[in-house]
Amino acid sequence: MSTRITRDELAARIAADIPEGAIVNLGIGAPTLVANFLPDDLEIVLHTENGLLGMGPAPASDRIDPDLINAGKQPVTALAGASYFHHADSFAMMRGGHLDICVLGAFQVAQNGDLANWSTGAPGAIPAVGGAMDLAIGAKQVFVMTDLLAKDGSSKLVDDCTYPLTGVGCVTRVYTDHAIFDVTPAGFSVRETFGENTLETLRALTGLELS
């Protein structure tokens, strides 16, 4: 019985929800996969916090330019019309509300849209906030891309975050390998399920009263 989809399938599903004309930032890690599934016939402009507007998909192995990277130091391509700018200008774009959507990973997302994605707070854990706080408060919509369950089997969707917060009430929608959830004033609402998942199985996995 299939209850999960792959990271690539999830990235493609997120890409399908990004409208034409959107200015989008893709966070470090799994969210970068979304770039590989954006339709060629739509103009969607990708922004990177290290100073590139007009990022394209990952290059072929024989077409890598070591000077052309995203914020995660992965090689990328630049589309026709791309522009480069100072790191400070990039953060001004993020903080100034100029991004339509950002896609971020998460350790936890609370029912009210709080996001924790930079540290588990565990002793010796390496904090990795990067530009996530700026993106979380600056983007018009925040999409989270994550597995529904952590490695220990606990739900990443929670009543209240127990890890240090990245942003308060900032998450719009959560895309997981089991289902897609909207953040509403009444808590998480199941937008779409994958595989054999149902509302009841998702309630059992998360321990939340989903709608």
N, C-alpha and C positions, 0 to 999 in steps of 0.2 A: 504494500500500500504506500503510495507516494504522498508525502505530506510537506515536502520541501522543494523549492526550485533552486537552481544554481546561481552563483553570483553573477555570471554573465546574463542569465535569463532575467534576474532582478534588475541589472543595469539597463537592459533593453526595455523593461517595463517602465522604469523611471524616465528613460529617454522619450518614451511615447507620450508622457504627460507634460513635456516641456513645450510650450507654444512657440510659434514662429515669432521672431523679433526679441526673444528674451535674452537678457544679459545674465549669464550663469557662472557661478564659481563652483568647482568640484573639489571637495576636500581631499586630504591626503588619504591614501589607502584605497579601499574598494570603490568609493565614489568616482575615482578617476576612470573607472571602466565605462562610465556613462558616455564619455566622449566617443567611444568606439561604436556606439549604436545610434547616434543622432542622424536623422535622415538627411541625405545630401540635397534634397529638394527644398529644405527649409533653412532660412537664415537664422541661426542661433549662435550668439557670440559668447565664447568662453573666456572668462577672466581668470588670471592666476595672480595670487597675492604677491608674487615676486616680480611682477611688472610686465605682464603680457596680456593684451586684449586681442582676441582672434586666434586662440589656440585651436589646433586641429587634433586629430587622433594620434595615437602612438605611431612612430615611424617604423618602416621595415628595418630589419637588423642591419642592412647595408646602407641605410639612409639616415643614420643617427648623426645629429650635429651636437657635439658635447657642450656647446654654448647655449643650446636651446632646451631648457628644462622647465618643469613645473615646480610648484612649491615643495613637492616631495622628492625633488631631485631626479625625477624620471624623465627620460628623453621624450620630447613632444614635437609636433610639427606646428608651423605657423601658416594660417590660411592667407589667401590674397587679401590685402588690406589690413593685415595685422599691424599692431603698433606696440612699441616698447616704451616704458616710462620708469621713473624712479620708484623705489619701494614705498616711499612716503606718499607719493601720489596714488599708488595702488590702494594703500590703506585709507586714504581720504575717500576714494570711490566706495570702499566697503562700508566705512562708518557714515558716509553721507547719504545712504539710502539709494544708491545708484544701481544696485544689483537686484534683479527681479527674483532670482532663486539662488539659493546655495544648497548643495547636497553634502551632508556631513555624516560621519560615523558616530556611534554612540556606545557608551557603557550602560547608560540608563536614560530613559525618557519617562517623565512623570505624567500623570493624567491631566495636569494643568498645562502641559507643554514645557515644563522645565527640562533642561538638557544638561547631562553630565557626560563629557566625552574627552576630558584631558588628563584625568588621574583617577585611579581607584582609591587613592589615599593609603594604600598598603605600604608598610615599611619597605624602603628601598625602591619603590616604584618610581620610574623616571617620568616626570611630568612632561607633557607634550602639547601645550595649549596652542602654540603657533598663532595663527590668526583666527582661530575658531571663535573666540569671544567677540571679535569685531564683526565677523560674518553673522554670528547668531543674532546680534542686535541690529545689524545694519541691513540685512537682506529683507526684501518685502515678504518672501516666503522661505521657510526653512524646511527642506525635506531631509529626513534621516534615512540612511541606508544601513541596515544592520541585520545580523541574525536575531531571531526572536529570543533565543535562549543563549545564555553564557555557557562557557565550557563546563561549569559545574551543574548545569541544568536549570539554573534559576532564570526567571524571566527578566529581560531587559526593559520591559514595560512594567512600571511600578506605580503604586499610589503616591509615594514621595521618594525623591532621589536620596540615597544615602551617601553617594559620592560627592566630591566637591563640584559645585555647579559651574557650568560654562555660561549659561544664559537662563534668564527667568521668563517663563511663559512664551518662549520664542518659537517652538516647533509647530509647524503647520500639519505635517503628515509624516507617518513612519512607514517605510517600505521594508518589510522583513521577508525572510525566506519562506514563511508560512502564510502571510497575509499582509494586506495594506490596511493601515489604521489612520483615520482622521482624528485630530485633536479637536474636541468640541467643548463648549461650556459645561457639558454633562460628563465629560471624560472621553475615553477612547471609543470611537465608533468604527466598526469593521466595514471597510469600503469594498474590499475584494479578498477572496480566499484563494489559496492555491492547493492543487491536489485534492486530497480527501478531507481537508480541514473543514470544520463547521464552526458555527458560533459556540457551540457547547465544548468542542475540543479545545478551542482557543481560550475559553474561560478556564478550562482545567489547566492548561499550560501556564497561563499568566496569573491565575488566582484573582482576576479582576472581573467586575460585573460589566462586561462589554455590551454595547448596543449595536 
